[in-house]
C-alpha cells in the first residue's frame, strides 16, 4: 500500500507454539516475513518451516535493532517464550492480517 520505507524490526518466527524459534532483524519486516513464509532462502528457517511470526519489536534505526537482536539471542529459551507469551499468549501468527482488507478484519462499514 505504498510504504515508502520498510519497518525496521527484531522478530521471532516459529513453526508452532513452543516449537523451534528463530530471532532475526530486518529493515523491512513485511517483506522479510513474506520471504520466510515462501521459503525463499535455504537455511534454518526453511529447514524447520518457521513461517509463523509470533513477536516483533520495531525501531527507528537499524543500529539499536541489531543490538537488541544480539541481546535476545543470548536469552534462555524460557525467557524467549515469556517474551512471546507476554504479548501473544496464544502464539498467533501476527502477520496474517497484513494483506486482508479492513472489512474482513473489522466487519462491514457504513460508508
N, C-alpha and C positions, 0 to 999 in steps of 0.2 A: 504494500500500500504506500509506496513512495518514501520509504525510510531513507533519509539522506545519509545516515551514519548507523553502523551496527551497534548492537547492545553489548558493551564490554561486560563480561561476567565470568565468575568462577561457578562451576556447576558440578552436579553429581548425576551420573547416569547409572542405571541398574537394569537387570533383566527381570526383576520382580521383588516383592517385599523380602527383605533380609537376604537378598541374593548377592551376586558379585557387584562390587562398587567400583566406579571409575570417577576420579576427580580430574577435571580439565579446566582450562582457561581459554577464552576466545575473545576476539574483538567483534564478533557478530554471532550472538547466541542463537538466533533463529536459524541462520544458515548452518551453523555447526551442528545443531540438533538434527536438522534435516539430513545432514551427511551421516550422522550416526544411525539414524533410522533407515537410511537407504543402504547402509553397509558400504559406503563409498571407498573407504580405505581399509586395506588389510591390516590386521593387528589385533590388539587386545579387545577393543570394543566390538569388533566384528566377530572374533572367535567366540566370545561369550554372549553375543546377541544383546548387547547393552543398548537398548532403544528407548528406555523409559527415563525421562527427565524428572527427578524427584526433589531436587533442591537447586537453587541458584541464588547468587548474590551479585548485584550489579555494582559497577564502578564507573566513575567519570573518566579515569585514566588507567592505562594498562599497567604501569609500574606497581601500584598498590594491589591490583588484581593478581599479578604474578607473585607478589609477596604472600598474599592470602592463600593462593593455591599451594605454595610450598609449605605453609603452616598447616593447612588441612591434611596434606599428605602424610604429615608426621603424627596426626591424631590416631589414637587407638580406634579399632573398628567400632567398639561400643560408643565412643564419643561421636563418631560419624553418624551412627544410627540415631543417637539422641538429637543431633543437629537436624537430621531429616524429619524425625517424628515431632519435633517441637512445632514446626510449621506445616507439616504434611503427614499427619498420623496414619493415614490410610495408604500412603505410598502411591498416590495418584500420579499419573503422567501429566505434569504441568504444561506440557506443550500441546496437548490435544485440542485445546480451544483456539489456538492461534489462527488457524485458517478457516474457522467456522464463522458464519455471518452472525451479527448481533441478534437477529431474530431467532436463530437457532439457539443461541446461548441464553437469551433472556425472554423469549416468547415474543409474540407479535406486538408491534407498537401501534398506537392510534394516530399515526402521522398521515 
